[in-house]
């Protein structure tokens, strides 16, 4: 099965760029996420982390 897929993929021209593009997207996403986490304000993180425990905003119907 894998031999069939490998032979089929080798016949497609220009396919070697797709693994590089996916690695680049993966790397850029996690670098941006890391930058956002480092630069996030402490007050925002505290507010967002307390949202699941905050029962004051619930409306009972």
N, C-alpha and C positions, 0 to 999 in steps of 0.2 A: 504494500500500500504506500509506504513512504517513498519507495523507489519510483513509483508511478508519479507521485506528486513532485518529487525532485526533478525528474525528467521533464515534466510538463512546465515547471517553473523556469527551468533553464532555457526553454524554447521561447520564452517571452522576452522581448528586447526592452531594456530600460527598467527592469524590475528591481535591480540592485539598489535603486534610490529609495525605495519604500521603507526598508529597515532603518536607514539613516534618518529619514523624515520622522518616523515614529519615535526613534531615540531622541531626536532633537525636541519634539513636542513634549515628551515625557520629562526631559531635563529642564526645559523652560518652565513647565507647569510647577514642578517641585521647587525650583529656585524662586519663582514668584511667590509661591505659598510660604516658603521659608522667610522671604523678605517681609511679607505681610504679617506673619506671626511675630517677627522681631520688632517691627515698627508699630504694632497695634498698641493703642493706649490702654493702660491698666484699667481705667474706669469702664471702657467698653467691654473688655474681657470679663470683668466682674458682673456687669449688667447682663450680658448674654449668658454667662454661666448660672445666674440665678433665675433665669426665665422659667425653667421647668419646675422650680420650687415655689414660684410666685403664684399664690392663689387669689390675690386681690383683684386681678383683672378678669377673673371668670364671671360670667353672667349666668345665673341659674334661670332656666325657663320653666 
